[in-house]
Amino acid sequence: MKGYNQIYTGNGKGKTTASLGLAIRAAGAGLNVYIVQFLKRGDYSEIKALSKFENITVEQYGMGRFVKGKPSAEDMKAGNAGYLKLCEILQQGDHDVVIAEEACVALMCGLVTEDQLIELMEFKPDHVELVMTGRGATPALIEKADLVTEMVEIKHYFKKGVAARTGIEK
């Protein structure tokens, strides 16, 4: 089966949710899935759920906080480690679906470069489906990808003060 490059971007809710849905579908079909979470650290509900699948691996390479302004040396080290792990996973070719969660945000924050993300798309094995998520996908990433979905916020209860809820947003 041929694999493609997908991007889920935009300011609306649902990018990570869509990629996790794809991961579950792939796992159900017996495919091996690897997920890098660039910005997250800690005990999120999806980590608990995905740990029940033998063929889904999730690793976190974030510091568990928003990166505002210039990233710290710690943030940069974690982002680079996530990128290098993606390179390793793609080179090994043992996974059928590889998801780089919040890769576009990692790019916006300066944790990875546009060239690095394009390089991932170019050197992935032909059978691997590579998915990148996050707001702010650049025109170059969009051009390189085979499938791009933009989540558009029309209305969000967060603007009414609703905090992230366990099992729904976290």
BELSULNOR-V519663 format. One record per residue. RES is the residue in three letters. PSI is psi as a letter, one per 20 degrees, with the letter a starting at -180 (999 if undefined). Layout:
((RES,PSI) (RES,PSI))
//
This chain:
((MET,p) (LYS,p) (GLY,q) (TYR,r) (ASN,p) (GLN,q) (ILE,p) (TYR,o) (THR,a) (GLY,r) (ASN,j) (GLY,r) (LYS,q) (GLY,i) (LYS,g) (THR,g) (THR,g) (ALA,g) (SER,h) (LEU,h) (GLY,g) (LEU,g) (ALA,g) (ILE,g) (ARG,g) (ALA,g) (ALA,h) (GLY,h) (ALA,j) (GLY,j) (LEU,q) (ASN,p) (VAL,p) (TYR,p) (ILE,p) (VAL,p) (GLN,o) (PHE,h) (LEU,i) (LYS,q) (ARG,p) (GLY,a) (ASP,n) (TYR,q) (SER,h) (GLU,h) (ILE,g) (LYS,g) (ALA,g) (LEU,h) (SER,i) (LYS,i) (PHE,p) (GLU,h) (ASN,k) (ILE,p) (THR,p) (VAL,p) (GLU,p) (GLN,p) (TYR,k) (GLY,r) (MET,j) (GLY,k) (ARG,r) (PHE,q) (VAL,o) (LYS,p) (GLY,b) (LYS,p) (PRO,q) (SER,r) (ALA,h) (GLU,g) (ASP,g) (MET,g) (LYS,g) (ALA,g) (GLY,g) (ASN,h) (ALA,g) (GLY,g) (TYR,g) (LEU,h) (LYS,g) (LEU,g) (CYS,g) (GLU,g) (ILE,g) (LEU,g) (GLN,h) (GLN,h) (GLY,j) (ASP,i) (HIS,q) (ASP,h) (VAL,p) (VAL,p) (ILE,p) (ALA,n) (GLU,p) (GLU,k) (ALA,h) (CYS,h) (VAL,h) (ALA,h) (LEU,g) (MET,h) (CYS,i) (GLY,j) (LEU,h) (VAL,r) (THR,r) (GLU,g) (ASP,h) (GLN,g) (LEU,h) (ILE,h) (GLU,g) (LEU,g) (MET,h) (GLU,h) (PHE,j) (LYS,q) (PRO,q) (ASP,h) (HIS,i) (VAL,p) (GLU,o) (LEU,p) (VAL,p) (MET,p) (THR,r) (GLY,q) (ARG,q) (GLY,k) (ALA,p) (THR,q) (PRO,h) (ALA,g) (LEU,g) (ILE,g) (GLU,g) (LYS,h) (ALA,q) (ASP,h) (LEU,p) (VAL,p) (THR,p) (GLU,p) (MET,p) (VAL,p) (GLU,p) (ILE,h) (LYS,p) (HIS,p) (TYR,i) (PHE,h) (LYS,i) (LYS,j) (GLY,j) (VAL,o) (ALA,r) (ALA,p) (ARG,p) (THR,p) (GLY,i) (ILE,g) (GLU,i) (LYS,999))
//
